[in-house]
Amino acid sequence: MAPRSWLESATFSDDTTINFDSNDIVIFVGPNNAGKSVALKNINEKAKDKNSLGVVIKDVTINSSGDEDELITWLEKHCRKNIQNPSNPSFQRLGGNVHLSQAKSWWANPHDGLKELSGFFFYHLTTDARLSAANPAPNIALTRDPLTHPIHYMQVSGEIEIQLSTYFKEAFGEELIVHRNAGSEVPLHCGKRPVPGKDEDRVSLGYIQALEKLPTLHTQGDGMRSFVGVLLHSFVVNHSAVLIDEPEAFLHPPQARLLGRMLVEQAPANRQMFVATHSGDFLRGILDTNTDRVRIIRIQRDGDINLVTELNNEGIKQVWGDPILRYSNILDGLFHNQVIVCEADSDCRFYAAIKDVLYQDAADETRRHLMFLHCGGKDRIPVVAKALRTLNVPTSVIADFDVLSNEHPLKTIFLELGGDWDEIHSKWNLVKTSIDQKKPELEAKEVIDEIGKLLSKIEDKYFPKEAKKTIQTILRRSSPWAYAKTVGKSFIPSGDPTAAYNEMISHLKSKGLFVVEVGELEGFSRSIGGHGPKWVNAALEKDLFNDPELEPAKTFVREFIELKR
């Protein structure tokens, strides 16, 4: 049995300890500067020396399998052996260089760290490492010398070469070919694989000349080189544990998603992986595989402490199983400090613009790294809020004033945000009843008359869209809530209803539900005509920072951004 070493547990700076299996694929997600990349660095350093200083990870447990004889056999097979001192030879591999006596000592007690031997089993695949993996390998005597470069594995195995070429073609539309006869080095070429002519093979002059007309991989862009470097170290080189930082770097979104899927589907069964990613596309590719090997750990930063939560796999599968959520950008919320859920895209655009002018110079990144997510109306808000909370993403909701007009979806939204409906039910009921009892703008007969006049003037073959909009407006005027939405909280009767409203709003805000108290988005600037996108386009042309009419909007945005829960 080949010797192996892996991370058995890690204790993070918030004192959370997470245990790992030897074949887990662990994905670190979280906002920018949360500690994802540093976590990989800490694992690599503590695998070498458990007492090394860790910023994100304070402590680790390293485990291993295989006895001393199996270790020596493995070193003899996979490393370059230097017998300058025959009684204590040294072994060199991608990850380092050790003498036999050291290797035996460190292997006997891995719990304090494997010292220099750690590089033989744990490999930290940085950006530079994966780019350099695409560089030509030195040519070796394949029957005698150990494989010391990732390309050597492709050189010695046509099956591995074809497998990686298949992946490369799926991503870039070109094949990947090993040049086995280039002299002192072994480069990779990309393009259409040459077909040997009659009585030719891969060492024939005609084949070599055709191959050398193709571009070499190491002269291509960083995207191609990085993609191959990740695949080589993840699938081909026999590391026990691979630590990959931002594998999606240099890749377009479709290729990032493809790489995420490939990493999970093709990962050897006995390999442990830790991946730090900033890409929702890469994460979507991982989730497409629907495997139980994957574990997602979200890291957030609070001062000098890194708060760690492992996301519930069943909850993630539920989110991924909802077609509407699956094809939305909800997963991008994992990479932000907070998500603000709005009813419509117009709301997101306006509030995001106000936020940008308020916090453009803010030193506190948590105020700037926010995501505004629209969900297509009030009825979808509870579903989206629940999904985000399942993903452990801090979530707030902005809803127009008429969200108070019915128990649902108000109650469901409040519950999904962690509220207790019993605390506000009586207060909400008093507010709703007080508005319901107010006289609407139009009574039933007036509604009938206005719609009748409109219909009598229509002569088109097909019902006009404008007429439909006008009828909807007339119907809204038949409800007191229609007018309430245009003026907001000033429509609430004074006295007990207003007192109940203020108490209710305080409870809603405490859980992250913010009601637009001017009624609706357009209420922040009634000097602008139009509605929805038309209104927002005009609003964004104003001086958002200095326009006095927009002061209520700025106050509102500050309130939901600076909420402490």
N, C-alpha and C positions, 0 to 999 in steps of 0.2 A: 504494500500500500504506500502510495506517495505521501510524504509528510505534508501537513497543512498547518496553517496558523490563522486565527481569525479574532475579531473583536467580539467578546462575549457580553460585555456590558459597558455602558458609558454613563457617567454622572455629570450632568451639566451644571452650569454656574447657578441655576436656581434650585439646586439639590435634587432635581428630578433624575432618577436612575431608570434607564431603559435597557432591557436585555435583548440580545440578538441571537438568532440562529446562524449557523455557519454558511448558509446559502441565501440569506436575506438580501433583497435589493432595497436599499434604504434611500429615500429621496428627501433631501432637505429643501424645504420651501420657506418663503417668508419675504418680508419687505427688504428693500435695499439696506445694506449696512446692519442687518440683523444678526449676522454671525455665521452664515451658511458656509462660506469659503473657509473661514477661520476654523470651523468645526472639523473640516477635512484635514486641515493642517495640524490641528491638535491631535487627531487620531493617529496620523502618521508619526508625529513626534513622540507620542506616548507609547506607540507600539515599539519604538526604539528604546525609550527610557521613560518608564512610568512616572518618574519624579520630575519630568520636564514641566515647565510652567504652561498651564493651559488657561486660556482666557474664556473660551466658551465651554470646553469640556475639562472638568477638574480632575477626573479620575477615570481609569479604564480597567477592565479585566481582559487580559489576553489569554486565549486558550490555544492548545495545539494538539495534534494527533500524529502518531508515528514515533518509533523509537530511534535510538541513536544510529543503529545499523541502516535503517531505512533513510535517515537523513543523509548519511554518507553516500549511500547508493545514488540518491537523488542528486547530490552535489556533483558526483562523478559524471553523471549523465547530462546534466543541464548547465554545467558551468565550465569555464575555461580554467584548467588546472595548471598551476605554476609549481613545479617541483624543484625550485632552486634549493629549498630545504626539504629533502625527501621525507624526513621524519615528521615534518609539520607543514605540508603543502598548503598553498592558499588557493582559494576559489573565487573567480570573478564572474559576475553576472550583471545584467542590466541594472540591478539595484544596489550593487556595491561589491566589496571585496573583503573576505574573511580568511583567517587561518583555521585549519582544521581543529586545533585545540580550543580556539575561541568558540567556534561553531558548536562543538560538543558541550562546552560549559554553558553557553547561553541557551541552548536547546533544552538542557536539563532543568532550567529554571526560567520559563518564559514569563512568569507572573510579574517580574520586575522590569520586563521589557526585553526584547530580543537583541538590543544593541545593534551592532552593524549587520547582524543577520536579518534584521527586520526587513531590510530592503529586498531580500530574496523572496519574501512572501507578501509584504504589503507594498503596493506601488501607487504613489501619488501622481496621477496623470494631470499635470499642469498644462496650461496652454502651450508653453514652449516644448514640453515633452511630446505632446501629440503632434505638433507641427514637425518636429525633428524626426519622428517615427517614419515620415514619408520620405526622408532623405535616403539616398542609396546606402545599402549595407555593404560592409567590406566582404569581399569574397572569401569563403572558407572551404576547407576540405570537408564536404558534407558527411563523409563516412567516418571521419576521425574527430573533427572539431565540434564542440558544443555550439548550440544555436544562441548567439549573443545579441542578435538584433531581431526585431519583430519580422522584418522581411525574410529572414532566414526560414521562418516557418512556412511561408508561402513558397520559397525556393525549393524546399525539400518535399512539399506535398502539393501535387497538382489539384487534389480535392479541395484543400484549403484555398488555393488560388482561385479556383472556379467559384467557390462559395462567396469569397469576398468580392470577386468581380460581379457576381449576381447582385449583391447588395449595392455596389457602387453604380451599376447600371440603372437600378431602380431609382436611385437618388439623382443621378446626373445624366443618364441616357448614354453612357459610354462604358466600355469594358475596361478592366484593369489587368495588365499583363506583366509578368515577371520577365525581365531580360536576364537570362542565365548565362549569357556569353559576352558580357560587356567588359571583360578584363578583370581589373582589380576590384571592381565594385558591382553591386547588383541593384540596378535602378528599377523602378516601376514605370510603365508606360500606360497611357490612357487613350482610348479610341476604339476603333473596330479591330478585333483580334485578327491578325493575319492567318490565312489558311495555308499550311505547307503544300507546296506543289507535289507533283508526282515524284515519288522516290525521295521526298524531302521530309525532314523532321525539324524539331526546334533548334537543332544545332547546325542546320544547313545554312549556307551562306545566303541563299535567296530569302529564306525566312527571316534571318537576322537583318538583312537590308530593309525588308518591308517593315519590320518591327521598329527599326531606328528612325523611320520616317514619322512615327507617331510621337506626340509630345510626351515628355517625361513628367511624372506626377510632381516631383519636387520643384518644377518650374511653374506649376499652376497656382491658382489662387489659394488663399488660406482656407476657404470653405472645403474644397476637395481634400486638401492635405489634412485638415483637422478631422474630417469625417473618417478618413482611412486610419488615422492615428488612434482614434477612439475604438474603432472596430478591432484593430490589431491587438491592442492591449486588453480589450474586454473579452474577446472570443478566442484569440489565438495563443498569446503568451500565457504560460501557465502560472499566473499569480494566484495566491490564495484569496487575497482581498484587493480590490481595485478602488481607488478613491478618485473620482472624476469631478473636476471643477468646470462648470459651465460647458457641458458637451455641445450645447446648441450654438456656441460662439461661431460667428462667421457664416452661419447657415440661414437660408431663407425659411420662412415658417413651414412650408410643406416638407422640406428636408429635415427640419428640427423634429417635426412630428414623426416622420419616418424613422429617424434615428432613435427616438424614444421607444417606439414599438420594437425595433430590431434589438435594442439593448436587452429588453426583457425576454423576447421570444427566443433569442439565440444565446443567451447567457448560459454558460456551462452549469450543470446542475450542482456542482460542488464549489461554486465561486460566490464569494460575498462581495457586494458592491455598495458603495456609498457615493451618492451623486448630489451635488449642489447645483440647483438650476434656478434661473430667473425667467424661464420661458413657459408660458401657458401652453404653447404649441407642443413643446417637448413633453410636458406633463400629459397632455391629451393623448399623445402617442403611447405613453406608458399605460394609461388607463384603458386604452383600446384593447389591451391584451387580457384584461380581466383575470389576472393571476393573483393567487394568495401569497406569492413570494414578495410582492411589493408592499412596503410600509412607508407611509408618508408622515414626516415629522415637520411640523411648522415651528419655526423659530422667530420669536419677536424680541425686541430689545427694549428694556426699561432701564435707562441709565447704564450702569455697568453690569447689569444682570440680563442674561439671555433666558427668556421665558420659553419653555419647550412643551409642546403638546403633540402627542401622536394622534393623528386623525383616525377615527373609527372606520375600519374598512367597509363595514356594512352600510354606514351612512354615506360613504363615498360612492358605493355601488348604487345606492338609491338615487343620488344626485345624477350620476352618470346614466342611470336608466330612464330618466325623464327626457324625452326627445327635445322638448323646448329648452331645458337647461343644458343638455348636451351640446346643442348647436348654438348656444349663447356664449358670451365671454365671461361667464360667472367665475370660472376657474382663475381668471386673471386676478380676482380679488385676493387670492392667496399670497400675491406678491405686493400687496399694499398694506399700509398700516390700518386703514379703515375703508369701508365701502359705504357710500351713501346711495340708497335705493330711491329712485324717483319714478313718477308715473310715466313720464314721456321723455323722449330724447331732447325736446326743447327745454324741459326743466334742467336736465343734466348740463346742457351747453351754457345756460345762463348762470347757474350756481357755480359751475367750474370757472367761468370767467371772473365772477366776483371773487371767488377764492384766490385766483391767481393774482389779482391786483392787490388783495389784502395781505397776502403772505409771500409776495415775490422776493422779499429780502429777509424772510424769517430764517433764523438760524436753526430752529427746531424742525427737523426733517419730517417729523410725524404730522405736522400740519400741512406739508406740501405733498406728501406721497399718499394722496387719497384717490379713490376711484369712484366716479359717479356712474351708476348703472341704472338704466331704465328698463322697465319690465312690461310696458304695454298696458298700463291701466291698473286701477286699484285692486281688482280681483286677483291679479298675479303677484301682488306684493307679499302676501303671506308665504307663498311657495318659495319665492326668491329669498326672503328673510330666513326661512327655515333652512334652506340649502346653505346659505352663508354661515349660519350659526353651526350647522353640522360640520362645516369646514373650519370652524373655530376662527372665523374672521370677524373682528369687531364691526358691527353693522348698525347704521342708523337709517331711518325712513323719513322721507318728506312726502306729505300728502296734502292735497287741496282741502279747503275748509269743509267741503261737503262729504268728506270721509266720516264726519260725525252724524250724517243723516240716517245711517242704518247701523244696526248692531254688527252686521257682517258686511264688509270684512274688517271693520275696526277691531272687534274683539279678537279675531284670529291674529291680526297683525300684532296687537299688544301682547298676546300670549306667546307668539313666536319670538318676540323680543325679550321674553322673560318676565312679563308683567303678570299681575294678579287681577283678573277682571272684577272680582268681588270688591276690590278697593275703590273702583271708579264707577261701577255699574249704576248706582243710584244717582251719582252726580251727572253722568252722561244722560241718564233717562230724564232728569229735570231739564237739562239744556235742550235735548231733542224735543221734548214736549212743549217747551216755551216757544220754540221756533215753529213747530208744527201748527200751533194755535194762532200764529200770526196770519193776517189776511194776505193771500197771494196777490200778485200784481194783476192777474187775470182770473175771473171766475169762469165757471163752465160755459155759460152762454157766450161770454166774450171770446173764449177759445174757439168755440164752434163758428162764430161769426167771422173771426179773422182767418181761420183756415178755409172757410167757405169762400170768402172773397178771393183768396189766393188761388184756389182750385178753379174758380170760374174764369180766371184769366189765362189758364194754361191751354194752349192750342197745339202744342208739340205732339208728335207721334209717340215719343218716349218721354217719360217723366223727367223733368229737368233736375239736375243735382242741386242747383241753387234753391229750387222750390222745396226740396227735401230738407235742406239745411234750415230754411226759414220755418218750416213746420216744426222741426225739432226745437228751434228757439222759442216758438210760441208755446209749445208744450212745457218747456222748462219754466216759462213765466207763470204757468198755472200752479207752480209749487213755491212755497215761501223759501225753500232751500235754494232755488235758482237765484233769487235775489241775494240770499245770504252769501252765496259763493262770490258775488261781485263786490260785496262790502266787508265780508269777514266778521270778526268778533263784534263789531259795532252794531250788528243786527240783533244781538242777544239782548233781551230785556234787562233792565237794571234790577238790582236787588238780589234775591236768592239765586236766580239763574246765572247771573254774572259771577257771583261768589262760587257757585258750583263749577262753572266753567274754569275759573282760575285754578281751583284745586285739581280738577281733572287734567288740565293742560300740564300742570306741574308734575303729576304722576306720569303722564305720557312722555314728557321730555326726559324724565329720569331714566327711562328705559330706551330712549333713543328714537321715539316717535315725535316728529315735529310737524305740527299742523300749520299750514300757511295762514296766518291770522289776518292777512289782508284779503283773504278769500281764495285767490289763485295767483299764479305767476304774474299774470298781466296786471294785478293789483299793485305791484311795486312801481309801476309807471303808467298812470292812466292818461298821460299826455301822448302816449304812443297808441296809435290805432292798430287794429288787427288782432290776431289771435295765434297762438302756437308759434310755428317757425317764422311766420311773417313778423310777429311781435318781437321775437328774440333777435332776428336779424337787425331790426331797427334799434333795439335796446343795446346791442353790442357796438353800435356806432357811437354811442354816447361816451362821455368821459366817466367811466365807471367809478373811478376813485373820487372824483371831485363833485360830481353832479349831486346836489342836495336832495333831489327827488328820490335818489337811490339809497339814501341813508338807512331806511328801514330794511332794505335788502341786505346791506352790509352787516347790520346788526343781527339779522336773522342767520346769515352765513357764519358769522363769528360764533354764534350761540351753538350751532350744531357741530362745528368743528372743534370747539374747545370744551365740549361736554366731557366731564369726568364721571365715569360710572364704576 
